[in-house]
């Protein structure tokens, strides 16, 4: 199925235009959870309200090979358990934190 068709189907199925970003910052959640477990919790709680999921590769790459393995687990889980919801891998490199400009003045 083409991405466009999959997205349109998910929009209609869940009556939603919400795309949930999966951008884990490990310092902001329990050390007892892996990145995958954290993502899985979000996915399972939102799957009936979204039209897509969008993991940002930079958050996973920052964790090294372990982070990339967590990204792979997340995408595999989505494709296996929620095959009608598309996954968009955000691999852009133009992001910036507005706080950087605040700090630098």
C-alpha positions in Angstrom: 0.0 0.0 0.0 1.3 3.5 -0.8 2.1 5.8 2.1 -0.6 8.3 1.0 -3.2 5.5 1.0 -2.1 4.2 4.4 -2.2 7.7 5.9 -5.6 8.4 4.5 -6.9 5.1 5.9 -5.5 5.9 9.3 -7.0 9.4 9.3 -10.4 8.0 8.5 -10.1 5.0 10.9 -9.2 7.2 13.9 -10.9 10.4 12.7 -7.7 12.1 13.5 -5.0 14.3 12.0 -2.7 13.8 15.1 0.8 12.6 14.4 2.6 11.7 17.7 6.3 12.4 17.9 8.4 9.7 19.6 11.3 11.8 20.8 12.5 10.2 24.0 14.7 12.1 26.4 15.8 9.4 28.9 16.6 12.0 31.6 12.9 12.9 31.6 11.5 9.4 32.3 12.0 6.6 34.8 15.4 4.8 34.6 13.5 1.6 35.1 12.1 2.0 31.5 14.0 1.4 28.3 13.4 3.8 25.5 11.3 1.1 23.8 9.2 0.5 26.9 8.6 4.3 27.2 7.6 4.5 23.5 5.4 1.4 23.8 3.5 2.9 26.6 2.8 6.1 24.6 1.9 4.0 21.5 -0.5 1.7 23.3 -2.3 4.7 25.0 -2.6 6.7 21.8 -3.1 4.2 19.0 -6.8 4.9 18.6 -6.3 8.7 18.4 -3.5 9.1 15.9 -3.0 9.0 12.1 0.8 8.5 12.3 3.8 8.1 14.6 7.0 10.1 14.0 10.2 9.0 15.8 13.0 11.6 15.5 16.2 9.6 14.7 18.5 12.2 16.4 17.1 11.3 19.8 18.0 7.6 19.3 21.3 8.3 17.6 22.4 10.3 20.6 22.2 7.1 22.7 24.6 5.2 20.3 24.0 1.7 19.1 21.7 1.0 22.1 19.4 3.9 21.0 19.3 2.7 17.4 18.3 -0.8 18.7 15.5 0.9 20.7 14.4 2.7 17.5 14.4 -0.6 15.6 12.3 -2.2 18.3 9.9 0.7 18.3 9.3 0.6 14.5 9.1 -3.2 14.5 6.5 -3.1 17.3 4.4 -0.5 15.4 4.5 -2.4 12.2 3.5 -5.7 13.9 0.9 -4.4 16.3 -0.5 -1.3 14.5 0.1 -2.0 10.8 -2.6 0.4 9.7 -0.8 3.4 11.3 2.1 4.8 9.2 5.5 5.6 10.7 7.4 8.7 9.5 11.1 8.6 10.4 12.1 12.2 11.1 15.8 12.4 10.0 16.1 16.1 9.4 19.2 17.8 10.7 17.9 21.4 10.7 16.3 21.3 14.2 17.4 23.9 16.7 16.5 24.7 20.3 15.3 28.2 20.7 16.8 28.2 24.1 20.3 28.2 22.5 19.6 31.7 21.2 18.3 32.8 24.7 21.5 31.6 26.3 23.8 33.2 23.8 21.9 36.4 23.9 
